[in-house]
Amino acid sequence: MSSLSENAQEIAERIRGHWGVENKVHYVRDVTQGEDASRIRTTPLTQIFALARNFTLNLYRTNMFENMAQAQRLCSFGLDTLKQLFRIK
């Protein structure tokens, strides 16, 4: 199946690594942030919103959130929560 000299264990680890990226980024952006359901089609806006979604995910991960849906709900409570995340007084 492959010209690589890897055994089945190494190939399985590579596949799991790929799905780890899929689950960590793409699944969260689609399910939690509703990226696939977005009706934004104008070219600059799609890029801007993708950048904003990535920024929020990185912000949540920097602040040690494991559950992105929980982090998003918490941050939707108000400006005070966002100020804490951005460390603004």
Backbone as CSV, one residue per row, in Angstrom:
resi,resn,N_x,N_y,N_z,CA_x,CA_y,CA_z,C_x,C_y,C_z
1,MET,0.810,-1.190,0.000,0.000,0.000,0.000,0.856,1.259,0.000
2,SER,2.055,1.156,0.473,2.912,2.326,0.564,4.347,1.932,0.252
3,SER,5.082,2.849,-0.352,6.489,2.579,-0.640,7.374,2.924,0.555
4,LEU,6.773,3.437,1.617,7.531,3.775,2.821,7.937,2.512,3.558
5,SER,9.008,2.596,4.301,9.485,1.421,5.028,8.977,1.427,6.473
6,GLU,7.762,1.904,6.676,7.193,1.947,8.021,6.361,0.694,8.266
7,ASN,6.279,0.320,9.530,5.439,-0.820,9.864,4.015,-0.338,10.144
8,ALA,3.128,-1.268,10.405,1.714,-0.945,10.605,1.508,-0.017,11.798
9,GLN,2.280,-0.204,12.857,2.158,0.639,14.053,2.472,2.106,13.727
10,GLU,3.541,2.345,12.987,3.929,3.716,12.635,2.900,4.371,11.720
11,ILE,2.367,3.605,10.784,1.334,4.138,9.891,0.079,4.474,10.683
12,ALA,-0.305,3.608,11.616,-1.478,3.870,12.455,-1.285,5.134,13.291
13,GLU,-0.074,5.352,13.797,0.204,6.564,14.574,0.085,7.814,13.711
14,ARG,0.534,7.730,12.476,0.405,8.874,11.564,-1.064,9.180,11.277
15,ILE,-1.845,8.143,11.075,-3.274,8.337,10.809,-3.951,8.963,12.016
16,ARG,-3.653,8.460,13.213,-4.237,9.043,14.431,-3.796,10.491,14.607
17,GLY,-2.553,10.785,14.251,-2.065,12.161,14.329,-2.841,13.089,13.407
18,HIS,-3.147,12.601,12.212,-3.936,13.399,11.269,-5.327,13.663,11.832
19,TRP,-5.951,12.629,12.388,-7.296,12.814,12.927,-7.275,13.675,14.179
20,GLY,-6.150,13.697,14.884,-6.027,14.600,16.034,-6.123,16.045,15.594
21,VAL,-5.478,16.376,14.483,-5.571,17.735,13.929,-7.004,18.000,13.482
22,GLU,-7.599,17.041,12.814,-8.982,17.194,12.348,-9.919,17.473,13.515
23,ASN,-9.782,16.705,14.587,-10.659,16.884,15.741,-10.356,18.161,16.503
24,LYS,-9.102,18.561,16.541,-8.716,19.735,17.325,-9.106,21.037,16.635
25,VAL,-9.063,21.080,15.331,-9.292,22.342,14.626,-10.582,22.319,13.816
26,HIS,-10.646,21.490,12.804,-11.754,21.549,11.859,-13.087,21.194,12.502
27,TYR,-13.122,20.165,13.317,-14.366,19.767,13.970,-14.865,20.880,14.878
28,VAL,-13.965,21.473,15.653,-14.357,22.546,16.573,-14.867,23.747,15.790
29,ARG,-14.174,24.111,14.720,-14.613,25.267,13.932,-15.968,25.018,13.299
30,ASP,-16.241,23.790,12.893,-17.525,23.505,12.261,-18.640,23.366,13.287
31,VAL,-18.451,22.504,14.275,-19.527,22.199,15.211,-19.735,23.317,16.227
32,THR,-18.673,23.753,16.894,-18.813,24.751,17.951,-19.070,26.139,17.390
33,GLN,-18.363,26.492,16.344,-18.480,27.844,15.812,-19.366,27.930,14.567
34,GLY,-19.886,26.807,14.103,-20.831,26.804,12.992,-20.266,27.317,11.674
35,GLU,-19.009,27.019,11.412,-18.363,27.557,10.218,-19.025,27.074,8.924
36,ASP,-19.377,25.801,8.842,-19.991,25.293,7.613,-21.384,25.868,7.382
37,ALA,-22.068,26.251,8.454,-23.412,26.821,8.334,-23.377,28.314,8.029
38,SER,-22.210,28.901,8.071,-22.079,30.336,7.820,-22.517,30.667,6.398
39,ARG,-23.256,31.762,6.263,-23.735,32.175,4.949,-22.877,33.297,4.362
40,ILE,-21.742,33.545,4.974,-20.829,34.574,4.479,-20.130,34.028,3.235
41,ARG,-20.242,34.738,2.134,-19.665,34.262,0.877,-18.716,35.276,0.236
42,THR,-18.720,36.509,0.712,-17.864,37.539,0.129,-16.418,37.266,0.526
43,THR,-15.527,37.255,-0.449,-14.148,36.818,-0.245,-13.431,37.457,0.938
44,PRO,-13.359,38.763,1.079,-12.592,39.258,2.232,-13.245,38.894,3.560
45,LEU,-14.574,38.862,3.582,-15.260,38.550,4.838,-15.035,37.109,5.277
46,THR,-14.985,36.178,4.335,-14.741,34.780,4.712,-13.378,34.640,5.377
47,GLN,-12.391,35.348,4.855,-11.044,35.285,5.427,-10.989,35.970,6.788
48,ILE,-11.678,37.080,6.920,-11.695,37.808,8.193,-12.356,36.968,9.278
49,PHE,-13.492,36.351,8.953,-14.181,35.540,9.948,-13.395,34.275,10.289
50,ALA,-12.717,33.677,9.324,-11.862,32.519,9.614,-10.736,32.919,10.555
51,LEU,-10.157,34.079,10.322,-9.107,34.593,11.197,-9.645,34.825,12.610
52,ALA,-10.838,35.396,12.703,-11.450,35.640,14.016,-11.742,34.328,14.741
53,ARG,-12.223,33.325,14.016,-12.499,32.022,14.639,-11.212,31.381,15.147
54,ASN,-10.160,31.429,14.345,-8.874,30.870,14.780,-8.330,31.621,15.983
55,PHE,-8.477,32.932,15.972,-8.011,33.754,17.089,-8.724,33.366,18.382
56,THR,-10.049,33.203,18.311,-10.779,32.847,19.531,-10.392,31.460,20.027
57,LEU,-10.219,30.504,19.118,-9.798,29.166,19.551,-8.434,29.216,20.223
58,ASN,-7.511,29.965,19.653,-6.187,30.097,20.264,-6.266,30.811,21.604
59,LEU,-7.134,31.798,21.712,-7.322,32.500,22.974,-7.864,31.552,24.041
60,TYR,-8.843,30.736,23.673,-9.398,29.762,24.622,-8.329,28.758,25.053
61,ARG,-7.569,28.260,24.098,-6.533,27.268,24.430,-5.424,27.879,25.277
62,THR,-5.073,29.130,25.014,-4.063,29.824,25.814,-4.520,29.957,27.261
63,ASN,-5.822,30.108,27.442,-6.384,30.245,28.781,-6.801,28.905,29.371
64,MET,-6.259,27.829,28.825,-6.378,26.469,29.355,-7.795,25.900,29.335
65,PHE,-8.608,26.320,28.392,-9.918,25.696,28.234,-9.731,24.392,27.476
66,GLU,-10.335,23.334,27.960,-10.313,22.050,27.256,-11.552,21.912,26.376
67,ASN,-12.666,22.441,26.849,-13.936,22.324,26.154,-14.234,23.650,25.465
68,MET,-14.160,23.668,24.143,-14.328,24.920,23.405,-15.765,25.430,23.451
69,ALA,-16.738,24.530,23.482,-18.136,24.966,23.575,-18.381,25.651,24.916
70,GLN,-17.829,25.088,25.974,-17.958,25.694,27.300,-17.269,27.062,27.329
71,ALA,-16.111,27.168,26.733,-15.388,28.444,26.683,-16.192,29.487,25.918
72,GLN,-16.785,29.080,24.819,-17.568,30.017,24.018,-18.798,30.494,24.776
73,ARG,-19.466,29.590,25.492,-20.626,29.998,26.301,-20.204,30.959,27.396
74,LEU,-19.099,30.655,28.067,-18.612,31.511,29.145,-18.289,32.911,28.627
75,CYS,-17.642,32.988,27.493,-17.248,34.294,26.943,-18.436,35.073,26.402
76,SER,-19.530,34.409,26.142,-20.706,35.124,25.648,-21.481,35.799,26.771
77,PHE,-21.051,35.597,28.019,-21.767,36.192,29.150,-21.548,37.686,29.271
78,GLY,-20.466,38.203,28.733,-20.321,39.646,28.802,-18.910,40.153,28.674
79,LEU,-18.829,41.445,28.721,-17.578,42.152,28.524,-16.572,41.882,29.637
80,ASP,-17.037,41.701,30.868,-16.117,41.451,31.984,-15.319,40.165,31.778
81,THR,-15.976,39.135,31.287,-15.285,37.868,31.023,-14.238,38.051,29.930
82,LEU,-14.588,38.769,28.883,-13.629,39.017,27.805,-12.452,39.850,28.291
83,LYS,-12.713,40.812,29.153,-11.625,41.623,29.709,-10.653,40.748,30.502
84,GLN,-11.186,39.778,31.240,-10.318,38.875,32.000,-9.445,38.052,31.059
85,LEU,-10.019,37.565,29.973,-9.248,36.767,29.022,-8.155,37.590,28.358
86,PHE,-8.465,38.825,28.035,-7.478,39.697,27.397,-6.587,40.406,28.404
87,ARG,-6.862,40.171,29.680,-6.111,40.806,30.774,-6.166,42.328,30.685
88,ILE,-7.376,42.823,30.448,-7.617,44.263,30.382,-8.256,44.693,31.695
89,LYS,-7.818,45.823,32.214,-8.386,46.312,33.479,-9.554,47.223,33.235
